[in-house]
Amino acid sequence: MNILGYSLSSGDLWLLGAAGVCIAWLVHHRLSFWREREARRADACVKFHSSVLTALTGLYPVPSNWPDDKITIIKVLENRFQSLQAAVAEFRQSLPWHKRILYDRAWRLYRLGKDGREKDGQYYWQYVPTKGDGIEHGRYYKHDNTNTYKDDFKKNVGRLLRYAKAT
């Protein structure tokens, strides 16, 4: 048989057909693998999103039950830390390797803030309204988050939830 100027025997056609069947099987296998992986990821996203919203009920997305005594938020968040940490650790496994670094950074920012140390574990003073000034590394600075502490909390939780967008 002559196809596009190539002369193929019946044995060649048989091998070409077998290769086509193998390629079709591999394509189907890969597509089903990707579909199952995306379904698992979507399930993990829904579970993580609901776990975070359950753990932060009354604080996120609308801070309707924010404590009147502003420093009490530290104890409230410390009490809810274990359930959040479990949800974060479980969801981390469903992320691709290249997104885990930024996800870990978002989790660290939520629980430690910009200046927190890893050995502290939890440091929620960023969510307490404070203001002041000081000198650090020879530079004078002013700090005032009395108007933005709830927004900072919402932004940090939003950073975490950004990784759980359902597709």
N, C-alpha and C positions, 0 to 999 in steps of 0.2 A: 504494500500500500504506500502511496506517495502523498505525504502531507507537507505542504509548504516547501517543497523541494527536498524533503527528507524521505528516504526510502525506509519504511519500517516493516519488519517481518511480523508474523503473528505472535511470536515470542516477545518481541519488543512491545507490541500492543498490549499483551497480557500483563507485562511488568508495569507499563504506564498506567493501566487500569488499576492494578493493585496499589501503586503509589497514590493514585487519586483517592482510592477508598481510605487508605491510611491517613492522608491529609484531611479528608472530610471528617474522619473519626476524631483526629486531634483537635480540629477547629471546634467541633461540637463539645468535646471534653473541656477545652479551655473556656468556652463561653458558659457552660454550666458551672464550672468552678468559679468564675468571676461573678455570676449571678448569685450563687450561694454565699460567697464572701460578702457581697454587697447587702444581701438580706440579713446576714449576721451582724454586719456593721449598723444597719438601720435599726435592728432590734436593740443593739447595745446603746445607740444614740437615744432611743426612746426611753430605755431603762435609766440611763444616766440623767437625762433631763428631768424625768419624774422624781428620781431620788434626790437630786439637788433641790428641786422645788419643794418637795416634802420636808427636807431637812431645814430649809430656810423659810418655811411658812411664816408669813407676817413680816418678813424682812425684805424679801425679794419677790417679785419685781417692784412692788409698791411697799414702802416701809410703814405699813399701817400699825404694826405692833412694836415699833421701835421703843425701847425703854425710855421713860421720862428721865430717870437718873442716867445721864449719858454714859457714865463709866460702867454701868451694868452690862452694856453690850459685850464687854470682854468676857464675862461669865457666860452669857447666853451663847456666844460663838464657841467658847471652849466646851460647853455641854453638847453642842451639835457637831463638834469636830470629828468624833469617831465615825458617825454615819457618813459624813462627807468624805472622810479619808478612805473609807471602804469603797464608796462609789467611784472616787477618783482613781484608786488603784485598779479596780475592776475594769473601768472604761479604758484606762491606759493600754491594756492588753489588746484592745480592738483597733488601736490607732496604728497606721503605718510607721515604720521606724523613723522616717524623716520628720514626722509631725510630733513625735514624743518629746523632743528637746524643747520646742516652744510650748507644748502643753505643760511640761514640768515647770517651765518658767512662769506660766500663768498661775499654776497652783502655788508656787512659791510666793509670787506677788500677792495672791489673795491672803495667805496665812502669815506672811512675814513683812509685807510692804517693801518699799524700795530699799530701805536701810537695814532690814532685819538680818539677823545672823541665822544660819542653818541650825546651829546647835540649840537655839531657842525653841524650835519646834512650832510654836505658835506665838504670835506677837500682834495683837489686835489694836494697839494704840492708834493706828492709822484711822480707825473708825470711831475714835473719841474726839470730840471737838476740842482742839487745843490751839494756842497761839503763843508765840514767844520769839526770842532772838538769841543769838549766841555767836561764838567764834569757833570755826572748825577748819583745821589745816591753814590757819592764818587768814581766813576770810570771814567776814561778818555776814551773817545771814538772818533773814526773818522767816518765820514759819507761821502760817495762819490757815487752818482748814476748818474754821468754825462754820463756814457756809458750804463746804464741799465734802464733808466726811461721808454723808449718805450717798452722794454721787460717786465717790471713790469706791464705796462698797458695791454699788450697782455696776460700775464699770469693771471691777475685778471679777465679780461673779459672771458678768456677761462675757468676759474673756474666756473663762472656763467653758461656758455653755456654747461658745462659738464653735468649738470642736465637735459638738454633738448635733450639728445641723443634719436633719434627716434629708436624704437625697431621694 
